[in-house]
């Protein structure tokens, strides 16, 4: 059964330090996860910052509203630059998610995600991947990109939004 990779990059108009502050707080994961997944952190007393060895338990409902337990471990942390999480219990035979934070030439930050995963459905893995999983993962990361852009809008996005709001508020 093949190993798959999902790779995404996103530029944000904030500093690497600001991006790190947001993404290294595990409580923010719920803010960038689609509501339809029913994402819920189960781990009590979650710290404000990740660290290598941190175990985080979630409950998600990715298919037909059926609850699923997912346990991840933060395996690597290079403060301000990189962290990785790996699934310990969950729907995948393999899940390794790398998060990179790099200064961009435009004064902002580039976020890069690389998810290496393998399904655990035996012979059904490839049909399941083709019909459902690939699309669902793309939708999750598409949602995340929009949620992050909404949280940290570029000046151009802010100006366009304010202009649109002002136009819509004017009586005709």
Secondary structure, 3 states (H helix, E strand, C coil): CCCEEEEEEEEECCCHHHHHHHHCCHHHHHHHCCHHHCCEECCCCCCCCCCCCCEEEEEEEEECCEEEEEEEEEEEEECCCEEEEEEEECCEEEEEEEEEEEECCCCCEEEEEEEEEEECCHHHHHHHHHHHHHHHHHHHHHHHHHHHHHHCCCHHHHHHHHHHHHHHHCCC
